[in-house]
Amino acid sequence: MSGDLKWNKIFGAGLATVFAILAVNQVSGMVYSSAPPEKMGYFIDAPEEVAGGPAEEALPVDWGTVLPVADMAAGERAFARCAACHTLNQGGADGIGPNLWGTVGGPVLHRPGYDYSPALREYAAQNPTWTYDDMDQFLTAPSRLVRGTKMSFAGIRNTEERVALIAYLRSQGSTGYAIPAPDPARQPGAQTEEPVEGEAVDGQGLEQTPEDGAAAQPEEEATSPAQPAATSAPQN
């Protein structure tokens, strides 16, 4: 008889524990409940673009102006981001990527025997040389310039950092690749828009037509009195 009472006490304690846990869950749910927000997400206060306004296009880099004054130390620091995959010393071995000695101004496929991606081989067929502009675009976003490249580098968005890196790469085996003369067309304030039809060109006004509001003046034709026709017949 005492054994049955012992088991009853054990079962009763277990049930009491279960009920206590359920009660705690119910109470905590009511205490810490929160109403859902009326609108999901967060508001970000960002300036809106002017409706209908054309996007401002950045001028291409004026290499003749920026390369002579580029920060080589900054370029060397920027190359540290490339050193995980590339070597830069003359005669250095290829890593995950090819050795980059003498790259600027050199062939896109400049390392014989390196397994370049098919995408870069296809690109090199149309663009065989690493010009300043091409390298700048590639370093900005490799996968944008060469679709399907196996280079996983995301790119460098900062123009000043890219210029410094290209200047540093040029100093490593590419000093024979000439720096072009400064190009006024690539400098701020360069006139890039063509004159609109109907506007004055070089300070000279366009010829007005009757539709422009000025009556066209016909040229006066010089006239002379009509000569009388000969009436006498030739003498036989």
SEDRENSE-253459 format. One record per residue (C-alpha): residue in one letter; residue number from 1; x, y, z. Coordinates in nm, 2 decimals. Example, Ala and Ser with C-alpha at 12.3 -4.5 7.8 and 13.67 -1.06 7.14 Angstrom:
{r "a",1,{1.23,-0.45,0.78}}
{r "s",2,{1.37,-0.11,0.71}}
end
This chain:
{r "m",1,{0.00,0.00,0.00}}
{r "s",2,{0.28,0.24,0.09}}
{r "g",3,{0.44,0.16,-0.25}}
{r "d",4,{0.13,0.27,-0.44}}
{r "l",5,{0.13,0.60,-0.25}}
{r "k",6,{0.50,0.65,-0.34}}
{r "w",7,{0.43,0.62,-0.71}}
{r "n",8,{0.13,0.85,-0.68}}
{r "k",9,{0.34,1.11,-0.53}}
{r "i",10,{0.60,1.08,-0.80}}
{r "f",11,{0.33,1.11,-1.08}}
{r "g",12,{0.17,1.40,-0.89}}
{r "a",13,{0.50,1.59,-0.87}}
{r "g",14,{0.56,1.53,-1.24}}
{r "l",15,{0.22,1.66,-1.34}}
{r "a",16,{0.26,1.96,-1.11}}
{r "t",17,{0.59,2.04,-1.28}}
{r "v",18,{0.43,2.02,-1.63}}
{r "f",19,{0.15,2.25,-1.52}}
{r "a",20,{0.40,2.49,-1.37}}
{r "i",21,{0.60,2.51,-1.70}}
{r "l",22,{0.28,2.57,-1.90}}
{r "a",23,{0.17,2.84,-1.66}}
{r "v",24,{0.51,3.02,-1.68}}
{r "n",25,{0.49,3.01,-2.07}}
{r "q",26,{0.15,3.16,-2.07}}
{r "v",27,{0.24,3.44,-1.83}}
{r "s",28,{0.56,3.53,-2.00}}
{r "g",29,{0.39,3.53,-2.34}}
{r "m",30,{0.14,3.79,-2.21}}
{r "v",31,{0.40,4.00,-2.04}}
{r "y",32,{0.65,4.02,-2.33}}
{r "s",33,{0.40,4.02,-2.62}}
{r "s",34,{0.44,4.31,-2.87}}
{r "a",35,{0.20,4.43,-3.13}}
{r "p",36,{0.32,4.40,-3.50}}
{r "p",37,{0.42,4.73,-3.66}}
{r "e",38,{0.19,4.90,-3.90}}
{r "k",39,{0.46,4.90,-4.17}}
{r "m",40,{0.74,4.66,-4.21}}
{r "g",41,{1.10,4.77,-4.26}}
{r "y",42,{1.30,5.08,-4.17}}
{r "f",43,{1.28,5.42,-4.32}}
{r "i",44,{1.60,5.54,-4.47}}
{r "d",45,{1.62,5.92,-4.52}}
{r "a",46,{1.81,5.94,-4.85}}
{r "p",47,{1.80,6.23,-5.10}}
{r "e",48,{1.59,6.17,-5.40}}
{r "e",49,{1.72,6.21,-5.75}}
{r "v",50,{1.58,6.49,-5.95}}
{r "a",51,{1.30,6.36,-6.16}}
{r "g",52,{1.39,6.35,-6.53}}
{r "g",53,{1.74,6.48,-6.47}}
{r "p",54,{2.01,6.31,-6.67}}
{r "a",55,{2.27,6.12,-6.48}}
{r "e",56,{2.60,6.30,-6.45}}
{r "e",57,{2.87,6.11,-6.63}}
{r "a",58,{3.22,6.12,-6.49}}
{r "l",59,{3.50,6.23,-6.72}}
{r "p",60,{3.76,5.97,-6.81}}
{r "v",61,{4.08,6.00,-6.62}}
{r "d",62,{4.33,6.25,-6.77}}
{r "w",63,{4.64,6.03,-6.73}}
{r "g",64,{4.88,6.31,-6.85}}
{r "t",65,{4.77,6.51,-6.55}}
{r "v",66,{4.73,6.26,-6.27}}
{r "l",67,{5.01,6.00,-6.33}}
{r "p",68,{5.31,6.24,-6.28}}
{r "v",69,{5.18,6.34,-5.94}}
{r "a",70,{5.04,6.01,-5.82}}
{r "d",71,{5.11,5.89,-5.47}}
{r "m",72,{5.34,5.58,-5.52}}
{r "a",73,{5.32,5.49,-5.15}}
{r "a",74,{4.94,5.48,-5.17}}
{r "g",75,{4.97,5.27,-5.48}}
{r "e",76,{5.20,5.02,-5.30}}
{r "r",77,{4.95,5.00,-5.02}}
{r "a",78,{4.67,4.94,-5.26}}
{r "f",79,{4.87,4.66,-5.42}}
{r "a",80,{4.86,4.48,-5.08}}
{r "r",81,{4.50,4.39,-5.18}}
{r "c",82,{4.63,4.21,-5.49}}
{r "a",83,{4.93,4.04,-5.33}}
{r "a",84,{4.72,3.74,-5.21}}
{r "c",85,{4.69,3.62,-5.57}}
{r "h",86,{4.96,3.80,-5.77}}
{r "t",87,{5.34,3.85,-5.74}}
{r "l",88,{5.50,4.16,-5.88}}
{r "n",89,{5.87,4.10,-5.88}}
{r "q",90,{6.06,4.06,-6.21}}
{r "g",91,{6.07,3.69,-6.30}}
{r "g",92,{5.84,3.60,-6.01}}
{r "a",93,{5.63,3.29,-6.03}}
{r "d",94,{5.26,3.29,-6.10}}
{r "g",95,{5.02,3.25,-5.81}}
{r "i",96,{4.65,3.21,-5.82}}
{r "g",97,{4.68,3.50,-6.07}}
{r "p",98,{4.96,3.57,-6.31}}
{r "n",99,{5.27,3.77,-6.22}}
{r "l",100,{5.21,4.14,-6.29}}
{r "w",101,{5.56,4.26,-6.37}}
{r "g",102,{5.55,4.48,-6.68}}
{r "t",103,{5.17,4.46,-6.71}}
{r "v",104,{5.08,4.83,-6.78}}
{r "g",105,{5.10,4.88,-7.16}}
{r "g",106,{5.18,4.52,-7.21}}
{r "p",107,{4.98,4.23,-7.36}}
{r "v",108,{4.66,4.13,-7.18}}
{r "l",109,{4.78,3.77,-7.20}}
{r "h",110,{5.13,3.86,-7.10}}
{r "r",111,{5.23,3.54,-6.92}}
{r "p",112,{5.30,3.25,-7.15}}
{r "g",113,{5.18,2.92,-7.00}}
{r "y",114,{4.93,3.08,-6.76}}
{r "d",115,{4.58,2.93,-6.78}}
{r "y",116,{4.38,3.25,-6.85}}
{r "s",117,{4.00,3.22,-6.85}}
{r "p",118,{3.82,3.18,-7.18}}
{r "a",119,{3.65,3.52,-7.10}}
{r "l",120,{3.98,3.70,-7.08}}
{r "r",121,{4.11,3.53,-7.39}}
{r "e",122,{3.80,3.65,-7.58}}
{r "y",123,{3.85,4.00,-7.44}}
{r "a",124,{4.21,4.00,-7.54}}
{r "a",125,{4.12,3.91,-7.90}}
{r "q",126,{3.95,4.26,-7.93}}
{r "n",127,{4.17,4.45,-7.68}}
{r "p",128,{4.52,4.30,-7.69}}
{r "t",129,{4.70,4.57,-7.48}}
{r "w",130,{4.65,4.69,-7.12}}
{r "t",131,{4.60,5.06,-7.19}}
{r "y",132,{4.56,5.30,-6.90}}
{r "d",133,{4.18,5.33,-6.97}}
{r "d",134,{4.13,4.95,-7.00}}
{r "m",135,{4.32,4.88,-6.68}}
{r "d",136,{4.13,5.15,-6.50}}
{r "q",137,{3.80,5.00,-6.60}}
{r "f",138,{3.91,4.65,-6.51}}
{r "l",139,{4.03,4.75,-6.17}}
{r "t",140,{3.70,4.94,-6.11}}
{r "a",141,{3.50,4.62,-6.17}}
{r "p",142,{3.67,4.32,-6.33}}
{r "s",143,{3.35,4.12,-6.39}}
{r "r",144,{3.18,4.42,-6.55}}
{r "l",145,{3.45,4.47,-6.81}}
{r "v",146,{3.53,4.10,-6.87}}
{r "r",147,{3.21,3.90,-6.83}}
{r "g",148,{3.29,3.56,-6.70}}
{r "t",149,{3.64,3.63,-6.57}}
{r "k",150,{3.76,3.39,-6.30}}
{r "m",151,{3.91,3.69,-6.11}}
{r "s",152,{3.69,3.72,-5.80}}
{r "f",153,{3.82,4.06,-5.70}}
{r "a",154,{3.53,4.30,-5.65}}
{r "g",155,{3.72,4.61,-5.77}}
{r "i",156,{3.83,4.95,-5.64}}
{r "r",157,{3.56,5.22,-5.66}}
{r "n",158,{3.78,5.50,-5.54}}
{r "t",159,{3.94,5.68,-5.85}}
{r "e",160,{4.23,5.82,-5.66}}
{r "e",161,{4.33,5.48,-5.52}}
{r "r",162,{4.30,5.32,-5.87}}
{r "v",163,{4.52,5.59,-6.02}}
{r "a",164,{4.78,5.54,-5.74}}
{r "l",165,{4.78,5.17,-5.80}}
{r "i",166,{4.82,5.20,-6.18}}
{r "a",167,{5.10,5.44,-6.13}}
{r "y",168,{5.27,5.20,-5.89}}
{r "l",169,{5.22,4.91,-6.14}}
{r "r",170,{5.37,5.12,-6.41}}
{r "s",171,{5.68,5.17,-6.20}}
{r "q",172,{5.72,4.79,-6.19}}
{r "g",173,{5.85,4.71,-6.53}}
{r "s",174,{5.64,4.94,-6.74}}
{r "t",175,{5.82,5.27,-6.73}}
{r "g",176,{5.87,5.25,-7.10}}
{r "y",177,{5.50,5.29,-7.16}}
{r "a",178,{5.47,5.66,-7.22}}
{r "i",179,{5.24,5.89,-7.02}}
{r "p",180,{5.02,6.08,-7.26}}
{r "a",181,{5.01,6.46,-7.27}}
{r "p",182,{4.74,6.62,-7.06}}
{r "d",183,{4.40,6.62,-7.24}}
{r "p",184,{4.19,6.93,-7.19}}
{r "a",185,{3.88,6.72,-7.31}}
{r "r",186,{3.92,6.50,-7.00}}
{r "q",187,{3.96,6.79,-6.75}}
{r "p",188,{3.67,6.94,-6.55}}
{r "g",189,{3.48,7.20,-6.74}}
{r "a",190,{3.55,7.05,-7.08}}
{r "q",191,{3.28,7.12,-7.33}}
{r "t",192,{3.13,6.79,-7.43}}
{r "e",193,{2.79,6.89,-7.56}}
{r "e",194,{2.73,6.97,-7.93}}
{r "p",195,{2.56,7.30,-8.01}}
{r "v",196,{2.18,7.26,-8.03}}
{r "e",197,{2.02,7.34,-8.37}}
{r "g",198,{1.90,7.70,-8.36}}
{r "e",199,{2.16,7.83,-8.12}}
{r "a",200,{2.43,8.07,-8.22}}
{r "v",201,{2.77,7.92,-8.31}}
{r "d",202,{3.09,8.11,-8.23}}
{r "g",203,{2.90,8.43,-8.16}}
{r "q",204,{2.74,8.44,-8.51}}
{r "g",205,{2.36,8.45,-8.53}}
{r "l",206,{2.18,8.21,-8.76}}
{r "e",207,{2.01,8.34,-9.07}}
{r "q",208,{1.65,8.44,-9.00}}
{r "t",209,{1.36,8.31,-9.20}}
{r "p",210,{1.00,8.45,-9.23}}
{r "e",211,{0.90,8.20,-8.96}}
{r "d",212,{1.15,8.36,-8.73}}
{r "g",213,{0.95,8.68,-8.74}}
{r "a",214,{1.15,8.89,-8.99}}
{r "a",215,{1.00,8.94,-9.33}}
{r "a",216,{1.22,8.81,-9.60}}
{r "q",217,{1.33,9.09,-9.84}}
{r "p",218,{1.34,8.98,-10.20}}
{r "e",219,{1.63,9.09,-10.40}}
{r "e",220,{1.57,9.37,-10.65}}
{r "e",221,{1.62,9.26,-11.00}}
{r "a",222,{1.78,9.50,-11.24}}
{r "t",223,{1.54,9.57,-11.52}}
{r "s",224,{1.58,9.76,-11.84}}
{r "p",225,{1.33,9.90,-12.09}}
{r "a",226,{1.20,9.64,-12.33}}
{r "q",227,{1.35,9.68,-12.68}}
{r "p",228,{1.09,9.71,-12.95}}
{r "a",229,{1.07,9.41,-13.18}}
{r "a",230,{1.20,9.45,-13.53}}
{r "t",231,{0.92,9.49,-13.79}}
{r "s",232,{1.10,9.55,-14.12}}
{r "a",233,{1.17,9.25,-14.33}}
{r "p",234,{1.52,9.19,-14.46}}
{r "q",235,{1.58,9.34,-14.80}}
{r "n",236,{1.59,9.10,-15.09}}
end
